[in-house]
Amino acid sequence: MTQSSPYANSLAPQRFSVVVVGAGPAGLTVGNILRAAGAECLVLETESREFIERRPRAGVIEEWAVRGLERRGLARNLLDRAELHTACEFRFEGERHRLPYQELTGSHHWVYPQPSLVTDLVREYADVRGGQIRFGVRDVRLHDLDGDRPSVSYTCPETGGRQVVECSFVAGCDGARGATRAALPPERARVARHDYGIGWLALLAEAPPAGDSVLFGCHPDGFAGQMPRSPEVTRYYLQCPPGDDPAGWPHERVWTELRRRLGAAGAPPPVEGPLIEKRVLDMHDYVTEPMSFGRLFLAGDAAHLVAPIAAKGMNLALHDAFLLGDALAAHLTGGDGSGLAGYSQACLRRVWDYQEFSQWLSELYHGTAAGEPFRAGTTLARLRRLFTSRAAAAAFAEQYLGTAAHY
């Protein structure tokens, strides 16, 4: 909920046009857009700069998102260093099935680890464009969001004192557990949630990927996925019970399951290497409607969470950030408030489309392991259709790449 009386035991307030809470891809993109427009903004982040530049996260970026970064001068390193992916591969019934989505749509994916993108964005914002950013802040609180003079207060990590920042707008980009999402009055926002009832063991291996594309293993014992991150590091996923203990997955068990679930005729086995990350993700989604309240506008996981089933999370965060950054800049520099007025609706059309695709894709990944012969049979029929119908393959590719003409 919105907090009141921010000034008790605090220093004299500072003022910025926008306070951005959260220094992930969404928050830093908003900050960079505002700095390019000459707007004064402050980014607040609870973690250190070193932490956010190393935190392992997603790596698949859709082409439209890369072009959006490029137009804003934020993609130089990405375009030089990212890997271009033009196809993915499904493995089921012991066979390999390649889906060449660039052939079908003319579009492709880029693979660029999120820590690399965050490093680029924070350097551009703070070191090149001179944006103000404060790391390690604690106890962030939001005040008077439905008035004309909102503010954000926090505990300064150096002094331990309260600092108040007055602003015109707050951009909430601090994720699912952040202060900005919690500040939405429950009676003013609806949160729609979906739980898949499954878990994924998320693994990061110091090993090159086996092959040049993303792999989806649809196996009766559970889904397995390979998502290349770099020539030396590979992200793997293994379906497991929700809430499973990662300690129950020792090195040998992990690699045995990956070899079995990704196995197919003529396919090289996964390249074994040290596991540098191992955690269980419970697959669920949520969507907050609307994505704004008064002078607060949410973006990325603060507004919606999409399970990593379709690799959509970072792309949705960037889509929100483009719309929000441009709308704030238009209002602050020219008095045009139309972008802010339509922000939530414009974001949610793509959000719901991506949620629907994630739900559909989950059945494709997990249906054969559901223990229900009917679901297994219909899932295999869907999988076969992708590789016997060009129209079905093209429809999948359009959703996978986010290339629909309108959302």
C-alpha positions in Angstrom: 0.0 0.0 0.0 1.0 3.6 -0.5 2.9 4.9 2.6 2.3 8.3 4.1 4.4 10.9 6.1 7.8 10.2 4.3 9.5 13.2 6.0 9.9 12.0 9.6 13.5 11.5 10.5 14.6 12.2 6.9 17.0 14.6 5.2 15.7 17.5 3.1 14.0 16.0 0.0 15.5 16.0 -3.4 13.5 16.2 -6.6 13.6 14.4 -9.9 11.0 14.2 -12.7 10.9 10.4 -12.5 12.0 7.9 -9.9 12.7 4.5 -11.4 12.6 1.7 -8.9 14.7 -1.3 -10.0 17.8 -1.5 -12.2 16.9 -4.5 -14.4 16.4 -4.4 -18.2 13.0 -2.5 -17.8 14.2 0.1 -15.3 17.5 0.8 -17.1 15.8 1.1 -20.5 13.3 3.6 -19.1 16.1 5.5 -17.5 18.1 5.6 -20.7 15.1 6.8 -22.8 14.5 9.6 -20.2 18.2 10.7 -20.2 18.2 10.8 -24.0 15.2 13.1 -23.8 16.9 15.4 -21.3 14.6 14.4 -18.4 16.0 14.2 -14.9 15.5 10.8 -13.3 16.8 8.7 -10.5 17.2 4.9 -10.5 17.0 3.1 -7.1 18.3 -0.4 -6.8 18.4 -2.6 -3.7 21.4 -4.7 -4.9 24.9 -3.6 -5.8 26.1 -2.8 -9.3 28.3 -5.9 -9.3 25.4 -8.1 -8.3 23.0 -7.0 -11.1 25.8 -7.3 -13.7 26.4 -10.9 -12.8 22.9 -12.2 -11.8 22.1 -15.1 -14.1 18.8 -14.6 -16.0 17.3 -15.0 -19.4 19.1 -14.7 -22.7 16.7 -15.0 -25.6 15.8 -11.6 -27.1 13.3 -11.3 -30.0 14.3 -9.4 -33.1 11.7 -6.6 -32.6 13.1 -6.0 -29.1 16.7 -5.8 -30.4 15.6 -3.3 -33.1 13.8 -1.2 -30.4 17.1 -1.1 -28.4 19.0 -0.3 -31.5 16.8 2.7 -32.4 17.5 4.1 -28.9 21.3 3.6 -29.1 21.3 0.7 -26.7 22.3 -2.3 -28.8 25.9 -1.7 -29.9 27.5 -4.4 -27.9 24.6 -6.7 -28.3 24.8 -6.5 -32.1 28.5 -7.1 -32.0 28.5 -10.0 -29.6 25.1 -11.8 -29.6 24.5 -15.1 -31.3 21.8 -15.1 -34.0 19.4 -18.1 -33.9 17.2 -19.0 -36.9 15.8 -22.4 -35.9 14.8 -24.5 -33.0 14.6 -28.3 -32.6 12.0 -30.5 -31.0 12.8 -34.1 -30.0 10.1 -36.6 -29.4 9.5 -40.3 -30.0 13.3 -40.7 -30.3 13.5 -38.4 -33.4 14.8 -34.9 -34.2 12.5 -32.4 -35.8 14.0 -29.0 -36.8 11.8 -25.9 -37.2 13.4 -23.3 -39.3 11.5 -20.2 -38.1 13.5 -17.7 -40.0 12.6 -19.4 -43.3 8.9 -19.3 -42.2 8.8 -15.7 -41.0 11.9 -13.8 -42.1 12.7 -13.1 -38.4 15.1 -14.6 -35.9 16.1 -14.6 -32.2 19.2 -13.2 -30.6 20.9 -14.9 -27.7 22.6 -12.4 -25.4 22.7 -13.1 -21.6 20.7 -10.7 -19.5 23.7 -9.9 -17.3 25.5 -8.6 -20.4 22.5 -6.5 -21.4 22.2 -5.1 -17.9 25.9 -4.3 -17.9 25.5 -2.4 -21.2 22.4 -0.5 -20.0 23.8 0.6 -16.7 27.1 1.7 -18.3 25.1 3.7 -20.9 22.8 5.2 -18.3 25.3 6.1 -15.5 28.6 6.4 -17.2 27.7 7.8 -20.7 24.4 9.6 -20.2 25.1 10.9 -16.7 22.0 9.4 -15.1 21.7 9.3 -11.3 21.6 5.8 -9.8 21.8 4.6 -6.2 22.7 1.0 -5.3 22.1 -0.9 -2.1 19.1 1.1 -1.0 16.8 -0.4 1.7 13.2 -0.2 2.8 11.9 1.6 -0.3 8.5 3.1 0.3 6.1 5.0 -2.0 4.0 7.9 -0.9 1.0 9.9 -2.2 0.8 8.1 -5.6 -2.7 9.3 -6.3 -1.8 13.0 -5.7 0.1 15.6 -7.7 3.3 15.3 -5.6 4.3 11.7 -5.1 7.5 10.8 -3.5 9.7 7.8 -2.8 11.7 7.3 0.4 14.5 4.8 1.2 17.2 4.0 3.7 20.6 5.2 2.6 23.2 2.4 2.7 26.0 4.7 3.7 24.4 6.7 6.5 21.5 4.6 7.6 19.3 7.7 7.4 16.0 8.1 5.5 16.1 10.0 2.2 13.1 11.3 0.5 12.8 12.0 -3.3 9.9 14.0 -4.6 8.9 13.4 -8.3 6.2 13.7 -10.8 6.1 10.0 -11.7 7.3 6.6 -10.4 8.3 3.8 -12.7 7.9 0.5 -10.9 10.5 -1.9 -12.4 11.6 -3.8 -9.3 10.1 -7.3 -10.0 7.6 -9.6 -8.4 8.6 -9.0 -4.8 9.4 -5.3 -5.0 7.9 -2.3 -3.2 6.1 -0.9 -6.2 3.9 -3.9 -6.9 3.1 -4.0 -3.2 2.0 -0.3 -3.3 -1.0 -1.0 -5.6 -4.2 -0.8 -3.5 -5.8 -4.3 -3.7 -9.2 -2.7 -4.4 -7.7 -0.8 -7.4 -6.0 -3.7 -9.2 -6.9 -7.2 -10.2 -4.2 -9.9 -10.2 -5.0 -12.9 -12.4 -2.8 -16.0 -11.6 -2.2 -19.4 -13.2 -0.3 -22.2 -11.6 1.0 -25.0 -13.9 1.5 -27.5 -11.1 5.0 -28.4 -12.3 8.5 -27.4 -11.6 11.6 -26.9 -13.6 15.1 -27.6 -12.4 17.1 -24.7 -13.8 20.7 -25.5 -14.5 23.6 -23.5 -15.7 26.5 -25.6 -17.0 30.1 -24.6 -17.9 29.9 -26.5 -21.1 29.2 -25.7 -24.8 25.7 -26.5 -26.1 25.2 -29.7 -28.1 24.2 -28.2 -31.5 23.5 -24.7 -32.7 19.9 -24.1 -31.5 17.5 -24.3 -28.7 16.4 -27.9 -28.0 13.0 -29.0 -26.6 12.8 -32.6 -25.4 9.2 -33.8 -25.0 9.7 -37.1 -23.2 7.3 -39.4 -21.2 9.5 -38.9 -18.1 9.4 -35.1 -18.3 10.4 -32.1 -20.4 14.1 -31.2 -20.9 15.4 -28.0 -22.6 18.7 -26.7 -23.8 19.1 -23.0 -24.2 22.6 -21.8 -25.4 23.9 -18.8 -23.6 27.4 -18.6 -25.0 30.0 -20.9 -26.6 31.1 -21.8 -23.1 27.9 -21.8 -21.0 24.6 -23.6 -21.5 21.2 -23.2 -19.7 19.4 -26.5 -19.2 15.9 -27.2 -17.8 14.5 -30.5 -16.4 10.9 -31.0 -15.5 10.5 -32.0 -11.8 7.8 -31.9 -9.1 7.1 -28.3 -7.9 9.0 -27.5 -4.7 11.5 -30.2 -5.4 14.9 -30.0 -3.6 17.8 -29.2 -5.9 20.0 -31.2 -3.5 18.2 -34.3 -4.8 19.7 -33.8 -8.2 23.4 -34.6 -8.0 25.7 -34.2 -11.0 25.3 -37.7 -12.3 21.5 -37.8 -12.1 21.3 -34.5 -13.9 23.4 -35.6 -16.8 21.8 -39.0 -17.0 18.3 -37.4 -17.3 19.5 -34.8 -19.8 21.0 -37.5 -22.1 17.8 -39.5 -21.9 15.2 -36.8 -22.3 17.1 -35.0 -25.1 18.2 -38.2 -26.8 17.2 -38.8 -30.4 18.5 -40.8 -33.4 21.7 -39.2 -34.8 21.8 -36.5 -32.1 25.0 -35.8 -30.2 24.5 -36.1 -26.4 24.7 -33.0 -24.2 28.3 -31.9 -23.4 28.9 -32.6 -19.8 30.4 -29.9 -17.6 30.4 -28.4 -14.1 27.0 -27.2 -12.9 27.4 -23.6 -11.6 23.7 -23.0 -10.8 21.0 -25.3 -9.7 17.6 -24.2 -8.5 13.9 -25.2 -8.8 11.4 -22.9 -10.4 7.7 -23.5 -9.8 5.9 -22.7 -13.1 3.3 -20.0 -12.6 2.1 -16.8 -14.3 0.3 -13.6 -13.1 -1.0 -10.5 -14.7 -1.8 -7.2 -12.9 -4.6 -5.1 -14.4 -4.3 -2.2 -14.7 -0.5 -1.7 -14.8 -0.8 1.8 -13.2 -2.2 3.6 -10.2 -2.2 7.4 -10.0 1.4 8.5 -10.8 2.8 4.9 -10.5 3.4 2.9 -13.7 4.5 -0.7 -13.5 6.8 -2.5 -16.0 8.2 -6.0 -16.4 7.8 -8.5 -13.6 6.4 -5.9 -11.3 3.3 -6.0 -13.5 3.3 -9.5 -14.9 5.2 -12.7 -14.7 5.3 -15.3 -17.5 6.9 -18.6 -16.7 10.2 -19.3 -18.7 8.3 -21.8 -20.8 8.4 -19.6 -23.9 11.4 -17.3 -23.0 9.1 -14.2 -23.0 9.9 -12.5 -19.7 12.7 -10.2 -20.8 11.0 -9.4 -24.0 7.8 -8.3 -22.3 9.9 -6.2 -19.9 11.6 -4.4 -22.8 8.2 -3.9 -24.6 6.8 -2.2 -21.4 10.0 -0.1 -21.0 9.8 1.2 -24.6 6.2 2.3 -24.2 6.7 3.7 -20.7 9.9 5.5 -21.4 8.6 7.1 -24.6 5.3 8.0 -22.9 7.1 9.7 -20.0 9.5 11.5 -22.3 6.6 12.8 -24.4 4.7 14.1 -21.3 7.7 15.7 -19.7 9.1 17.3 -22.8 6.0 18.2 -24.7 3.0 17.8 -22.4 1.6 14.9 -24.4 -0.1 12.6 -21.9 -1.8 10.3 -24.4 0.9 7.6 -24.1 0.6 7.5 -20.3 -3.2 7.3 -20.6 -3.0 4.4 -22.9 0.0 2.7 -21.4 -1.6 -0.1 -19.5 -4.0 -1.2 -22.3 -1.2 -1.1 -24.9 1.1 -3.3 -22.8 -1.6 -5.8 -21.8 -2.5 -6.8 -25.3 0.9 -8.3 -25.9 1.1 -9.6 -22.3 -2.0 -11.6 -22.7 -1.0 -12.9 -26.1 2.4 -14.1 -24.7 0.6 -15.7 -21.7 -1.7 -17.6 -24.0 1.2 -18.9 -26.0 3.1 -19.9 -22.9 0.1 -21.9 -21.7 -0.3 -23.6 -25.1 3.4 -24.4 -25.3 3.3 -25.8 -21.8 1.0 -28.5 -23.0 3.3 -29.3 -25.9 6.3 -29.6 -23.5 4.6 -31.5 -20.6 1.6 -33.3 -22.1 3.4 -36.5 -22.8 4.6 -36.7 -19.2 1.2 -36.1 -17.6 0.5 -39.8 -17.0 -2.8 -39.5 -19.0 -2.9 -41.5 -22.2 -5.4 -39.1 -23.8 -3.3 -36.0 -23.1 -0.2 -37.8 -24.3 -1.9 -38.8 -27.6 -3.2 -35.3 -28.3 0.1 -33.7 -27.4 1.9 -36.0 -29.9 -0.7 -35.1 -32.5 0.1 -31.4 -32.0 3.8 -32.0 -32.2 3.5 -34.0 -35.4 1.3 -31.3 -36.9 4.1 -28.7 -36.5 6.2 -30.8 -38.9 3.6 -31.9 -41.4 1.8 -28.6 -41.9 3.6 -25.5 -43.0 0.7 -23.3 -41.9 0.9 -24.8 -38.3 4.7 -24.3 -38.3 4.3 -20.7 -39.5 1.7 -19.9 -36.8 4.0 -21.4 -34.1 6.9 -19.3 -35.4 4.9 -16.1 -35.4 4.0 -16.6 -31.7 7.5 -17.8 -30.8 9.1 -14.7 -32.3 6.4 -12.2 -31.3 6.0 -11.0 -34.9 2.2 -10.6 -35.1 1.3 -7.4 -37.0 -1.0 -6.2 -34.2 -1.5 -7.1 -30.5 
